[in-house]
Each structure stands twice: as structure tokens, then as C-alpha cells.
Amino acid sequence: MLNNKLEEALNKQINAEFWSAYLYLSMSLNFENAGLTGIANWFKIQFQEEQAHAQIFMDYVNKRGGRVELQPIDAVPTKWDTPLSAFEDTLKHEKVVTSLINNLFALAEEVRDYASRDRIMWFVTEQVEEEDSANTLIEKLRRVGNDGMGLYLIDQELATRTYTAPAPLSGE
């Protein structure tokens, strides 16, 4: 059975994951509208990943005898002038999510819920990857600057990204 304080925090994290999904969907639509379909694809995959993260948390809360209580999702921005600004916003956002995940981990330790701590540890590792991915793309976009061919090549590269279900959802 989940500690009440931890259950409440996990429900807040579920909302944060859905907000993240909504943010990345907004970014995807923005760049699809701008004709940068590869960048739009990258953000669409992020949208799917964030939905999966919410699902992992929901499954976990239910498995532990808790109750998932979905809350309204706050509005997200809807316009980015450049891919660089969107990826800079992505990195800022992922740093916030990292902080939220770290706080969840600390709370699980505080209430001595080691099963929850272990589940949350998967997200700790995931956040390292999320920040690194955004940072790598920021560096690439800064390198190409206003070079249209460079942006075209990055857009083509990001078009090849495909969704893979996270290990906790695929039974691994």
C-alpha cells in the first residue's frame, strides 16, 4: 500500500507527465505547420514518450493499491519562432522534470518505500537521457546557425526517429 503523501506526489507527477506530453504535442504541431516535418516528428515522439511515462506511473499507483486521480492539464505555449528556441525550452522543461523526479525519489526514501524508490529510479536514469538529447540538439542547431542546408539536414535526421515503448511498459 502506498503512503498517502507519496500517492499524492505520484498523482501530481502523472499530471506533470501529461502536461509534458501536451507541451511536446504543441511543439510538434508548431513545426509541422512551419514545414519542418522532421523536427515535428521528434516532438511527436516526445509526446508519445511522455504519455507512456504517465501510463507507467498510473499502472504503478494502481498496482500498489493507490488511486489515480487525474487533474486538469494547464495550458501550454503554442508558438516557437525557431527550432533552437523550442529545444532550449525543452531543455529548461526537462530540468524541471528532473527536479520533480528527484523530489519523488527523496520522498520515497523518506517514507521508506523502497519499491517506489526503485520504480522512480528508472525515471532518474531516463531524465539523464532526456536532458542529454535536448542538449545535443541545441548544440547542433547552434552550430548550423542560419545555414538553411544545416537545418535541412537536422530536419532530415530527426525525421528518422521512431517510437519505442519504454521498458516498464514492454515488460522488460
C-alpha positions in Angstrom: 0.0 0.0 0.0 1.3 3.5 -0.9 1.9 6.1 1.7 -0.7 8.9 1.3 1.9 11.6 0.9 3.7 9.6 -1.8 0.4 8.7 -3.6 -0.4 12.4 -3.7 3.0 13.2 -5.1 2.7 10.4 -7.7 -0.6 11.8 -8.9 1.0 15.3 -9.3 3.7 13.6 -11.3 1.1 12.0 -13.5 -0.3 15.4 -14.2 3.2 16.8 -14.9 3.8 14.0 -17.4 0.6 14.7 -19.2 1.4 18.4 -19.3 4.8 17.5 -20.8 3.0 15.4 -23.4 0.8 18.3 -24.2 3.8 20.7 -24.5 5.6 18.4 -26.9 2.4 17.9 -29.0 2.1 21.7 -29.2 5.8 21.9 -30.4 5.2 19.1 -32.9 2.2 20.9 -34.4 4.1 24.2 -34.5 6.9 22.8 -36.6 4.6 20.7 -38.7 2.9 24.0 -39.6 6.2 25.5 -40.4 7.1 22.7 -42.8 9.8 21.2 -40.6 8.3 17.7 -40.5 11.4 16.0 -39.1 11.6 18.3 -36.1 7.8 17.9 -35.8 8.4 14.1 -35.8 11.0 14.4 -33.0 8.5 16.3 -30.8 5.7 13.9 -31.7 7.8 11.0 -30.4 8.5 13.0 -27.2 4.7 13.4 -26.9 4.3 9.6 -27.1 7.1 9.1 -24.6 5.5 11.5 -22.0 2.2 9.7 -22.4 4.0 6.4 -21.7 5.7 7.9 -18.6 2.3 8.9 -17.3 1.0 5.4 -18.0 3.9 3.9 -16.1 3.1 6.0 -13.1 -0.6 5.2 -13.3 0.0 1.5 -13.6 2.3 1.6 -10.6 -0.1 3.6 -8.4 -2.9 1.1 -9.2 -0.6 -1.9 -8.7 0.3 -0.6 -5.2 -3.3 -0.2 -4.2 -3.4 3.6 -4.6 -5.9 5.7 -6.5 -5.1 7.7 -9.6 -6.8 11.0 -9.6 -6.5 12.8 -12.9 -6.4 16.6 -12.7 -6.9 19.3 -15.4 -3.9 20.0 -17.6 -2.8 23.6 -17.6 -2.3 25.4 -20.9 1.0 25.2 -22.8 2.8 27.6 -25.1 1.8 27.2 -28.8 4.4 29.1 -30.8 8.2 28.9 -31.2 9.9 31.0 -33.8 12.9 28.7 -34.3 13.8 25.1 -33.6 16.6 26.3 -31.4 14.1 28.2 -29.1 11.9 25.1 -28.9 14.8 22.9 -27.9 16.1 25.4 -25.4 12.6 25.4 -23.9 12.7 21.6 -24.0 16.0 21.5 -22.0 14.6 24.0 -19.4 11.5 21.9 -19.1 13.4 18.6 -18.7 15.5 20.2 -16.0 12.3 21.0 -14.1 11.1 17.4 -14.6 14.4 16.1 -13.3 13.9 18.1 -10.2 10.4 16.7 -9.8 11.6 13.1 -10.2 14.5 13.7 -7.8 12.0 15.0 -5.2 9.8 11.9 -5.7 12.9 9.7 -5.2 13.7 11.6 -2.0 10.1 11.3 -0.8 10.1 7.5 -1.4 13.3 7.2 0.6 11.9 9.4 3.4 8.8 7.2 3.8 11.0 4.1 3.4 9.1 2.9 0.3 11.9 1.1 -1.4 9.7 -0.4 -4.1 8.6 3.1 -5.2 12.2 4.3 -5.0 13.2 1.5 -7.4 10.4 2.4 -9.8 11.3 6.1 -9.7 15.0 5.2 -10.3 14.1 4.2 -13.8 12.9 7.8 -14.3 16.1 9.2 -12.7 18.1 7.5 -15.4 15.5 8.5 -18.1 16.0 12.1 -17.2 19.7 12.0 -17.8 18.9 10.8 -21.4 16.2 13.4 -21.9 18.5 16.3 -20.9 21.4 15.0 -22.9 19.2 14.6 -26.0 17.9 18.1 -25.8 21.4 19.5 -25.1 22.8 17.6 -28.1 20.2 19.1 -30.4 20.7 22.6 -29.1 24.5 22.3 -29.8 23.8 21.1 -33.4 21.3 23.9 -34.0 23.7 26.5 -32.6 26.5 25.1 -34.9 24.4 25.4 -38.1 23.1 28.9 -37.1 21.2 30.4 -40.0 22.5 27.9 -42.5 19.4 26.6 -44.3 21.2 23.4 -45.5 22.3 22.6 -42.0 18.8 23.0 -40.7 17.5 20.9 -43.6 20.0 18.1 -42.7 19.0 18.2 -39.0 15.3 18.1 -40.0 16.0 15.0 -42.2 17.9 13.3 -39.3 15.1 13.9 -36.9 12.5 12.5 -39.3 14.1 9.1 -38.8 13.3 8.9 -35.1 10.8 6.2 -34.2 8.9 5.5 -31.0 9.9 2.6 -28.8 7.8 1.7 -25.8 9.7 2.2 -22.5 11.0 -0.9 -20.8 8.5 -0.7 -17.9 5.6 -0.9 -20.5 7.1 -3.5 -22.7 7.6 -6.0 -19.8 11.4 -5.6 -19.6 
